[in-house]
Amino acid sequence: MELKGNLISVREDARVLDATLRDGGLVNDFFFTDEFVRSLYAANTAAGVDYMEFGYKASKALFDREKFGKWKFCDDEDIRAIVGENEDGPKISVMADVGRCDYQQDIHPAAESPIDMVRVATYIDTIPEAIAMIEDAAKKGYEVTCNIMAISNCQESDLKIALNMLAQSPISTMYIVDSFGSLYPEEIRRLVDVYDGIMGPAGIKLGIHAHNNQQCAFANTIEALSVGVSYLDATAMGMGRGAGNCSLENLLGFLKNPRYKLDPMLRFIEEHMLPLKESGLKWGYDLHYMLTGLTDQHPRTAIAAIKNGDTHYSDYYQMLLD
């Protein structure tokens, strides 16, 4: 891919999406206080962040509302209680997982909702259902994007088939997702070439969602930006499942567009993220996550090992190899 700009240029098409509540919610089962969410919304507004993802549109039939905070479900009234009419703040997004969302009844027409964007998350083997969800959300008036998860475990031929199918759907943005934090910048660059070769002719933009198992989330994000990716996911202090994500403060500090401001996010981190860490919540780089990233595996075993205080890293590595 051809480089788009340089380290001191402004990419006017770049859009920053804060996924702290959604990916970070996987750390604390979405039990964020209203004060935390309002403060994050205010910080994102002041920082110039373009989109704020509030969480999932998860099925209330599949998930017990007593076991999860409200941002697992993102009811319209709960979002509106935070953002009001959202006249000056970032656009609001939610994620809808294929097979885990009652989208026909729980995603209301956009004209009646505070939500602006629906992000459909799918695996390679559920593309037809993902397209049905995409078409439903588009008909209801939303911006719609798609994330194919775990692409590092996909055959490229299958990925291209899926991308060609999605290129015929009404999505505005297609995301490259490094679910296991196993990819490196060189691989990201090649994937952008593959994705753009199919999505570009259809007028569909690209986004990136990176995990930090090998401490490459920020590097992979700015590498994707450098070769034409427009939508950039990040979270405050990198909060997210396991090793977490590209850190929002790092990204805001890197981008040269003067509409982005770093100071509001630093103040938010001081006042609200540090207390989360002090409360015992754990996320971020760890040797266990590094090893699952290195071996291109889901971090679920690493999460369990860290929870159990297991520091037998060599044994754990051999288990992954087996």
ZAMARGU-4260 file (C-alpha; in steps of 0.2 Angstrom, whole numbers, plus 5000, padded with zeros to 4 digits):
<rodrens>
0) 5000/5000/5000 | 5005/5018/4997 | 5009/5029/5012 | 4996/5041/5016 | 5004/5057/5023
5) 5019/5057/5035 | 5022/5059/5054 | 5018/5077/5054 | 5003/5078/5042 | 4985/5078/5046
10) 4973/5064/5039 | 4957/5073/5038 | 4947/5056/5035 | 4954/5049/5051 | 4941/5045/5065
15) 4944/5040/5082 | 4932/5028/5091 | 4933/5026/5110 | 4929/5008/5115 | 4933/5009/5133
20) 4915/5004/5139 | 4913/4990/5127 | 4930/4982/5127 | 4934/4988/5145 | 4917/4981/5150
25) 4924/4963/5147 | 4936/4967/5162 | 4922/4971/5175 | 4906/4964/5167 | 4901/4981/5162
30) 4898/4987/5180 | 4903/5005/5177 | 4895/5019/5187 | 4885/5033/5179 | 4898/5045/5186
35) 4912/5036/5177 | 4902/5035/5160 | 4897/5053/5161 | 4914/5058/5164 | 4921/5048/5150
40) 4908/5055/5138 | 4913/5073/5144 | 4931/5069/5142 | 4928/5062/5124 | 4918/5077/5120
45) 4932/5089/5125 | 4946/5078/5117 | 4937/5078/5100 | 4934/5060/5100 | 4923/5056/5085
50) 4913/5040/5091 | 4910/5033/5109 | 4905/5015/5110 | 4894/5012/5125 | 4894/4993/5125
55) 4885/4978/5117 | 4867/4976/5112 | 4867/4959/5120 | 4852/4947/5121 | 4842/4948/5137
60) 4836/4930/5134 | 4854/4924/5133 | 4862/4935/5147 | 4856/4937/5165 | 4854/4956/5168
65) 4858/4952/5186 | 4876/4947/5181 | 4880/4961/5170 | 4880/4980/5171 | 4868/4989/5159
70) 4881/4993/5146 | 4881/4974/5141 | 4863/4979/5134 | 4864/4997/5130 | 4845/5001/5131
75) 4841/5018/5123 | 4835/5026/5139 | 4851/5022/5148 | 4862/5030/5134 | 4850/5045/5133
80) 4851/5047/5152 | 4870/5050/5150 | 4871/5060/5133 | 4854/5069/5132 | 4851/5075/5115
85) 4870/5073/5111 | 4871/5090/5102 | 4890/5092/5104 | 4897/5076/5109 | 4904/5061/5099
90) 4893/5050/5089 | 4886/5035/5099 | 4890/5017/5094 | 4886/5000/5100 | 4892/4982/5095
95) 4880/4968/5090 | 4887/4951/5091 | 4880/4938/5078 | 4871/4925/5088 | 4871/4935/5104
100) 4859/4949/5099 | 4840/4950/5097 | 4843/4964/5084 | 4826/4964/5077 | 4817/4969/5093
105) 4831/4977/5103 | 4839/4989/5089 | 4825/5002/5087 | 4824/5014/5072 | 4838/5026/5072
110) 4826/5041/5072 | 4820/5035/5089 | 4837/5031/5096 | 4852/5040/5103 | 4863/5028/5094
115) 4872/5033/5078 | 4882/5018/5073 | 4879/4999/5074 | 4895/4988/5073 | 4891/4970/5068
120) 4904/4958/5075 | 4905/4941/5067 | 4916/4926/5064 | 4920/4920/5047 | 4907/4906/5047
125) 4893/4917/5051 | 4894/4930/5037 | 4876/4927/5030 | 4868/4931/5047 | 4880/4946/5049
130) 4874/4952/5032 | 4856/4950/5038 | 4860/4961/5054 | 4869/4973/5043 | 4854/4975/5031
135) 4842/4977/5046 | 4852/4991/5054 | 4855/5000/5038 | 4836/5000/5034 | 4833/5007/5052
140) 4844/5022/5047 | 4861/5018/5056 | 4879/5019/5050 | 4884/5001/5050 | 4901/4993/5051
145) 4907/4975/5052 | 4921/4967/5062 | 4927/4949/5056 | 4935/4942/5072 | 4950/4930/5074
150) 4956/4933/5056 | 4973/4927/5060 | 4965/4910/5061 | 4956/4912/5044 | 4962/4905/5027
155) 4965/4920/5016 | 4954/4912/5003 | 4939/4911/5015 | 4943/4929/5021 | 4942/4935/5003
160) 4925/4926/5000 | 4918/4934/5016 | 4925/4952/5011 | 4917/4950/4994 | 4900/4946/5001
165) 4901/4960/5013 | 4906/4972/5000 | 4889/4970/4993 | 4881/4974/5009 | 4876/4992/5015
170) 4891/4994/5027 | 4901/5010/5027 | 4917/5003/5036 | 4925/4987/5037 | 4936/4983/5052
175) 4953/4974/5052 | 4953/4965/5069 | 4968/4958/5078 | 4958/4948/5090 | 4972/4938/5098
180) 4985/4952/5097 | 4996/4940/5086 | 4999/4952/5071 | 5013/4963/5067 | 5014/4979/5057
185) 5020/4971/5042 | 5005/4959/5042 | 4993/4974/5045 | 5000/4982/5030 | 4997/4967/5019
190) 4980/4964/5026 | 4975/4983/5022 | 4980/4979/5004 | 4969/4964/5004 | 4954/4972/5012
195) 4956/4988/5002 | 4957/4979/4986 | 4939/4972/4989 | 4932/4986/4999 | 4939/5001/4990
200) 4930/4999/4974 | 4914/4998/4983 | 4917/5014/4992 | 4919/5006/5009 | 4932/5013/5022
205) 4943/5003/5033 | 4945/5003/5052 | 4956/4994/5064 | 4954/4986/5081 | 4970/4980/5089
210) 4974/4970/5104 | 4990/4972/5114 | 4996/4954/5118 | 5013/4958/5110 | 5013/4976/5114
215) 5009/4980/5095 | 4992/4987/5097 | 4998/5006/5095 | 5011/5001/5082 | 4998/4991/5072
220) 4985/5005/5073 | 4997/5019/5067 | 5004/5007/5053 | 4986/5005/5047 | 4983/5023/5047
225) 4999/5026/5037 | 4992/5016/5023 | 4975/5022/5022 | 4964/5015/5036 | 4952/5029/5043
230) 4943/5022/5058 | 4954/5019/5073 | 4949/5010/5089 | 4957/5014/5106 | 4952/5013/5124
235) 4957/5024/5140 | 4974/5016/5147 | 4971/5002/5134 | 4957/4995/5145 | 4950/4979/5137
240) 4949/4960/5138 | 4965/4952/5143 | 4980/4962/5137 | 4969/4976/5132 | 4969/4988/5116
245) 4978/5002/5108 | 4978/5016/5122 | 4967/5031/5118 | 4979/5043/5126 | 4993/5037/5115
250) 4983/5039/5099 | 4977/5056/5104 | 4995/5061/5107 | 5001/5055/5091 | 4987/5062/5079
255) 4992/5079/5073 | 4974/5085/5069 | 4972/5100/5081 | 4954/5095/5084 | 4960/5081/5095
260) 4965/5086/5113 | 4975/5075/5124 | 4973/5084/5141 | 4955/5080/5144 | 4959/5062/5143
265) 4974/5063/5154 | 4963/5071/5167 | 4950/5058/5165 | 4963/5044/5168 | 4969/5053/5184
270) 4952/5054/5191 | 4943/5038/5185 | 4955/5025/5177 | 4968/5025/5191 | 4955/5021/5204
275) 4949/5006/5194 | 4966/4999/5194 | 4968/5002/5212 | 4951/4993/5215 | 4960/4977/5209
280) 4954/4976/5191 | 4967/4969/5179 | 4971/4972/5161 | 4986/4975/5151 | 5002/4967/5145
285) 5007/4951/5154 | 5018/4936/5149 | 5003/4925/5148 | 4995/4936/5135 | 5012/4938/5126
290) 5013/4919/5124 | 4995/4917/5118 | 4998/4931/5105 | 5015/4923/5100 | 5006/4907/5097
295) 4990/4915/5089 | 4978/4908/5102 | 4963/4915/5111 | 4968/4922/5128 | 4955/4913/5138
300) 4968/4901/5146 | 4979/4916/5150 | 4965/4925/5159 | 4962/4910/5169 | 4981/4908/5173
305) 4983/4926/5178 | 4967/4925/5189 | 4975/4910/5198 | 4992/4918/5201 | 5001/4906/5190
310) 5019/4912/5186 | 5025/4895/5178 | 5028/4903/5162 | 5038/4890/5154 | 5025/4876/5158
315) 5011/4887/5152 | 5021/4890/5135 | 5024/4871/5133 | 5005/4869/5136 | 5001/4881/5122
320) 5013/4873/5110 | 5005/4856/5114
</rodrens>
